Amino acid sequence: MFREQQLPLRQFLLGLLRNRAEADDVLQQVFLKLVENWPSMRLDTAKSWLFTVAYHETLALRRRRVRHDTALAELWARPAWISQSPPPADAEAVRREEIDTVRQALAELPETQREVVRRRVYENQKFADIAAELGCPLGTVLTRMRLALKALARALQE
Amino acid sequence: MDEERDDLDLLAFRYVAGEMRPEEAGEFELRMAEDQAARDAMSQAVALAERLLEARPAQEPLVRTRPVGPPAAAVARRHALRNIARPLGWMTAGAAAALLMVSLTRAPDNPAIEPRPGSVLPEASRLRPSADAVVWSQLHASQNWATADLERWLEEPPELANNDARDLLGSAAVPSWVNATSTEQPK
């Protein structure tokens, strides 16, 4: 369960929190709750349970952050030796493989789609600005992005 | 069905990229309270953004459209907090070390820990680390799960600055089982 779900959960938390240290902190809490609840856990609902707990822990953290954001900032700080720990060797190999896969899939995208991805991700342009610069409707830019995301995600899953 | 999934993927990417109006972002967050497909789409959007950033061609420097560093006031506040937190951290570490020393030196005298003559303790319970310890060590072993580039690329969630959306978030009641102990059954 831990091996299968830790990465998707981390990504989910990072998307919600935009902060690695906070996401990691919530992730630890979630898995500790999983350990506490393991004897009564139903395997078929465990994934959903994990994400639901993560979601609510995140909301709780945000509420605390709104009230005490400055004080919390220091609490989440991690000792340097933790953040410098190297990732497991196999995870690093998988990561490199995925980077190559995405690079290849990006190169194979139609030029119009690749251009939208390039501008949005590497140049950090807003979709509306991309549409304005390319002289096409916003809907067209979003459709190109949607198709590009689909192709890239498919490449990653394969 | 595929179309729906594609729309969800784009929605998640727009959320991750900070390209949603606050109310739209709030709605998407509410959806993630129960919709596993939306949660999966979010995980995938973050994973994809991370890989895309890492796959950035050498000639594509990451252009920033917003300030990278925190505002000066935040930095000053953080320094002030650090001055308070550092002694507290050392005190906590000292207390933990003392506790460890006490438990190590007292363990052999503790009848609850020391096996009685004739009794057999299962090897696994003596040698295997607790589940908590395993979780912690595995988490710590893979800390570099997200690149700094990704963290910088992600913008602050837009809805946080918006009171309406914060109210929306507040309306997502926390089920009691989220804080459950081992005696409670997850629903």
Contacts between the chains, C-beta under 8 A, distances in Angstrom:
chain1	res1	chain2	res2	distance
A	2	B	135	6.5
A	2	B	138	6.5
A	6	B	138	7.7
A	6	B	139	7.6
A	6	B	142	7.7
A	7	B	43	7.9
A	7	B	47	7.6
A	7	B	145	6.9
A	8	B	40	7.0
A	8	B	43	4.0
A	8	B	47	7.8
A	9	B	43	7.4
A	10	B	145	5.4
A	10	B	146	7.1
A	11	B	42	7.3
A	11	B	43	4.1
A	11	B	44	7.5
A	11	B	46	3.8
A	11	B	47	5.1
A	11	B	50	7.7
A	11	B	146	7.8
A	12	B	39	5.6
A	12	B	42	5.3
A	12	B	43	4.6
A	12	B	46	7.2
A	14	B	46	5.3
A	14	B	146	5.6
A	14	B	150	7.4
A	14	B	151	7.6
A	14	B	154	7.2
A	15	B	12	7.5
A	15	B	15	7.0
A	15	B	16	5.0
A	15	B	42	4.6
A	15	B	43	7.3
A	15	B	45	6.5
A	15	B	46	4.5
A	15	B	154	7.6
A	16	B	29	7.5
A	16	B	32	7.8
A	16	B	42	7.5
A	16	B	157	7.3
A	17	B	157	8.0
A	18	B	151	7.1
A	18	B	154	4.5
A	18	B	155	7.0
A	18	B	156	6.0
A	18	B	157	6.1
A	19	B	151	7.0
A	20	B	145	7.9
A	20	B	146	5.4
A	20	B	151	5.4
A	23	B	146	7.8
A	24	B	139	7.1
A	24	B	143	7.0
A	27	B	139	6.8
A	28	B	135	7.4
A	28	B	136	7.0
A	28	B	139	5.8
A	31	B	135	4.7
A	31	B	139	7.2
A	32	B	132	6.2
A	32	B	135	6.5
A	33	B	178	7.9
A	33	B	180	7.8
A	35	B	131	4.5
A	35	B	132	5.7
A	35	B	135	6.1
A	36	B	180	8.0
A	36	B	181	6.2
A	36	B	182	5.0
A	37	B	180	6.3
A	37	B	181	7.8
A	37	B	182	5.9
A	37	B	184	7.4
A	37	B	186	6.1
A	38	B	131	7.2
A	38	B	182	7.8
A	39	B	182	5.9
A	40	B	182	6.7
A	40	B	183	7.6
A	40	B	184	7.2
A	40	B	185	5.0
A	40	B	186	7.1
A	41	B	186	6.5
A	42	B	186	7.2
A	45	B	186	6.8
A	47	B	36	7.3
A	48	B	36	5.4
A	49	B	186	4.7
A	51	B	36	6.4
A	51	B	39	4.7
A	52	B	33	7.4
A	52	B	34	7.7
A	52	B	175	7.6
A	52	B	178	7.2
A	53	B	178	5.4
A	55	B	32	6.0
A	55	B	33	5.8
A	55	B	39	7.5
A	56	B	33	8.0
A	56	B	172	7.7
A	56	B	174	4.7
A	56	B	175	7.2
A	56	B	178	4.6
A	57	B	178	7.4
A	59	B	169	5.8
A	59	B	172	6.2
A	59	B	174	7.1
A	60	B	174	6.9
A	62	B	160	6.9
A	62	B	169	6.9
A	63	B	169	8.0
A	63	B	170	7.3
A	66	B	160	7.4
A	66	B	166	6.9
A	70	B	74	8.0
A	70	B	77	5.1
A	70	B	78	7.7
A	70	B	81	6.4
A	71	B	81	6.7
A	73	B	77	8.0
A	73	B	78	6.1
A	73	B	81	6.7
A	74	B	78	7.0
A	74	B	81	4.3
A	74	B	82	6.2
A	74	B	84	7.9
A	74	B	85	4.5
A	75	B	85	7.7
A	77	B	85	7.6
A	78	B	143	7.8
A	82	B	140	5.5
A	82	B	143	5.7
A	83	B	143	5.3
A	83	B	144	7.4
A	84	B	143	7.9
A	85	B	140	5.9
A	85	B	141	5.9
A	85	B	142	7.7
A	85	B	143	5.2
A	85	B	144	7.4
A	86	B	144	7.0
A	87	B	141	7.5
A	87	B	142	4.9
A	87	B	143	7.5
A	87	B	144	4.9
A	87	B	145	7.0
A	88	B	141	6.0
A	88	B	142	5.8
A	91	B	142	6.0
A	95	B	54	7.7
A	98	B	51	5.3
A	99	B	51	5.8
A	99	B	54	4.8
A	99	B	55	4.9
A	100	B	55	7.8
A	101	B	51	7.9
A	102	B	48	7.5
A	102	B	51	4.3
A	102	B	52	6.0
A	102	B	54	7.8
A	102	B	55	4.5
A	103	B	55	4.1
A	103	B	57	7.9
A	106	B	52	7.3
A	106	B	55	6.4
A	117	B	52	7.0
A	118	B	60	7.1
A	120	B	17	6.9
A	121	B	49	6.8
A	121	B	52	4.9
A	121	B	53	6.7
A	121	B	56	7.8
A	121	B	153	7.6
A	122	B	56	5.7
A	122	B	60	4.5
A	122	B	62	6.5
A	122	B	63	7.0
A	123	B	63	4.8
A	124	B	62	7.4
A	124	B	63	5.6
A	124	B	64	6.5
A	124	B	65	4.8
A	124	B	153	7.1
A	125	B	65	7.5
A	126	B	19	6.4
A	127	B	14	7.8
A	127	B	19	5.9
A	142	B	10	6.5
A	145	B	10	6.4
A	145	B	13	7.1
A	146	B	6	5.3
A	146	B	7	7.3
A	146	B	9	7.0
A	146	B	10	4.3
A	147	B	6	7.9
A	149	B	6	7.5
A	149	B	9	5.1
A	149	B	10	6.3
A	149	B	13	5.8
A	149	B	45	7.8
A	149	B	48	6.7
A	150	B	6	5.4
A	150	B	9	6.7
A	152	B	48	5.8
A	152	B	52	7.3
A	153	B	9	6.5
A	153	B	44	5.9
A	153	B	48	6.2
A	156	B	47	7.2
A	156	B	48	6.8
A	156	B	51	6.8
